[in-house]
Amino acid sequence: MREKRIIGIDPGTNVLGYALIEVSGQSIKLVNLGVVKMAHLNSQAEKLQRIYERVTKLIEVYSPHSMAVEAPFYGKNVQSMLKLGRAQGVALAAGFQHQLSVFEYSPKQIKLSVTGNGNSSKEQVAGMVAHLSGNKLNEKFLDATDALAVAICHHLRSGDGNLGKKVSSGRFSSWKDFARSRGKA
């Protein structure tokens, strides 16, 4: 089976997590994992620009075949939801700019795929992705391990992993596809 690279993104405007994995059959190799810290930046525009620049650079350096992004969860704070949606949108734009196939997964889908329980804690997810990737991970960087969970979720749900089920509803190849999925095309 041909190797492929997946970039996973856990969007945020203060901390954005990212992970790159390389998969071949059932084998998952961690290529890079980290966070982009932006709390020190003064404006939302600066934060969004930093997200775009860093995600673009990761794509250019590691040449992933696809991108998996955690969908914003529906919370009670509308301002937080708006900021999170903007961060996700900027990451998506970087993927679309580089013609990546982009997939979106809800937090519940990610947890269910990785741990078997859609209500797992961040620590449980971190423990399982460490096991699945064969790496000891620092639990201080839960945004990075969340991004790794997003990438592993995509691998498992794309038909190449254990679940063997192709996902079509979460795949977007352009802004038009993404808007259409939201009933806005």
C-alpha positions in Angstrom: 0.0 0.0 0.0 1.2 3.5 -0.9 2.2 5.8 2.0 0.3 9.0 2.5 0.6 12.0 4.8 -2.3 13.6 6.7 -2.2 16.9 8.5 -4.5 17.2 11.4 -5.6 20.6 12.8 -7.2 21.5 16.1 -8.1 25.1 15.4 -7.9 27.9 18.0 -7.0 31.6 18.1 -4.8 31.4 21.2 -3.4 28.0 20.6 -3.7 26.0 17.4 -2.6 22.3 17.4 -1.2 20.5 14.4 0.1 17.0 13.7 1.4 15.3 10.6 1.3 11.6 10.2 2.4 9.2 7.6 0.4 6.1 7.1 1.0 2.9 5.3 -1.7 0.2 5.8 -2.2 0.0 9.5 1.2 1.6 10.3 1.0 5.2 11.7 4.2 7.2 11.9 4.3 10.6 13.6 6.1 13.1 11.4 5.6 16.3 13.3 3.5 17.6 16.2 3.2 21.0 17.8 1.3 24.1 18.6 1.1 27.6 17.3 0.8 30.0 20.3 -0.9 33.3 19.6 -2.1 34.7 22.9 0.7 37.3 22.8 -0.6 38.8 19.5 -2.8 41.8 19.9 -5.5 41.5 17.3 -7.6 38.8 15.7 -6.3 39.8 12.3 -2.7 39.1 13.4 -3.8 35.8 14.9 -5.6 34.7 11.7 -2.6 35.8 9.6 -0.3 33.7 11.8 -2.5 30.7 11.5 -2.6 31.0 7.7 1.2 31.4 7.5 2.0 28.5 9.8 -0.4 26.1 8.2 0.7 27.1 4.7 4.4 26.5 5.8 3.6 23.1 7.2 1.8 22.1 4.0 4.7 23.3 1.9 7.4 21.6 4.0 5.6 18.2 4.6 3.5 17.9 1.4 0.5 16.1 3.0 -2.1 14.4 0.8 -5.1 15.5 2.8 -6.1 17.7 5.7 -8.4 16.8 8.6 -9.8 19.6 10.8 -11.8 19.5 14.0 -15.2 21.2 13.5 -16.1 23.9 15.9 -18.3 22.6 18.7 -21.5 24.4 19.6 -21.0 26.2 22.9 -22.9 28.9 24.7 -20.4 31.7 24.1 -21.1 33.1 20.6 -17.9 35.2 20.5 -15.8 32.2 21.2 -17.6 30.2 18.6 -17.1 33.0 16.0 -13.4 33.2 16.8 -13.0 29.4 16.5 -14.9 29.4 13.2 -12.6 32.0 11.8 -9.5 30.0 12.9 -10.9 26.9 11.2 -11.7 28.9 8.1 -8.2 30.2 7.8 -6.8 26.7 8.2 -9.2 25.4 5.5 -8.2 28.3 3.2 -4.5 27.2 3.4 -5.5 23.6 2.6 -7.7 24.7 -0.4 -4.9 27.0 -1.6 -2.7 23.9 -1.9 -5.4 21.7 -3.5 -5.6 19.4 -0.5 -8.7 17.2 0.1 -10.0 18.6 3.3 -12.1 16.7 5.8 -14.0 17.9 8.8 -14.8 15.8 11.9 -16.8 16.7 15.0 -15.2 16.4 18.4 -17.5 13.4 19.1 -16.6 11.6 15.9 -12.9 12.1 16.7 -13.2 10.7 20.2 -15.3 7.8 19.0 -12.9 6.9 16.3 -9.8 7.1 18.4 -11.0 5.8 21.8 -14.3 4.0 21.0 -16.1 6.5 23.3 -17.5 9.7 22.0 -17.4 11.3 25.5 -13.7 10.6 26.3 -11.7 13.2 28.1 -8.8 15.1 26.5 -6.4 13.0 28.6 -8.0 9.7 27.5 -7.7 10.9 23.8 -4.0 11.9 24.4 -3.3 8.5 26.0 -4.8 6.6 23.1 -3.1 8.6 20.3 0.2 8.1 22.1 -0.5 4.3 22.0 -1.7 4.3 18.4 1.3 6.4 17.1 3.8 4.5 19.2 5.1 7.8 20.7 5.4 9.1 24.2 3.6 12.5 24.1 3.7 15.4 26.5 0.2 15.8 28.0 1.0 19.6 28.5 0.3 20.0 24.7 -3.3 18.7 24.6 -4.0 20.9 21.5 -1.2 19.1 19.7 -2.5 15.6 20.8 -6.0 16.7 19.7 -4.6 17.5 16.3 -3.0 14.1 16.2 -6.3 12.5 17.1 -8.0 14.4 14.2 -5.4 13.0 11.8 -5.7 9.5 13.1 -9.5 9.8 13.0 -9.3 10.6 9.4 -7.0 7.7 8.7 -9.4 5.3 10.5 -12.5 6.7 8.9 -11.2 7.0 5.4 -11.2 3.3 4.6 -7.5 2.8 5.1 -7.8 2.2 8.8 -9.6 -0.2 11.1 -13.1 1.0 10.6 -13.0 0.4 6.8 -15.8 2.8 6.2 -15.4 5.6 3.6 -16.4 9.0 4.7 -17.9 11.2 2.0 -20.0 13.8 3.8 -17.0 15.5 5.4 -14.8 15.9 2.4 -14.4 19.3 0.7 -12.1 20.1 -2.2 -13.1 23.8 -2.4 -14.9 26.7 -0.6 -17.8 26.0 -2.9 -18.1 22.4 -1.7 -17.7 23.5 1.9 -20.5 26.2 1.5 -22.7 23.7 -0.3 -22.4 21.3 2.7 -23.7 24.1 4.9 -26.7 24.8 2.6 -25.2 28.1 1.4 -24.2 27.4 -2.2 
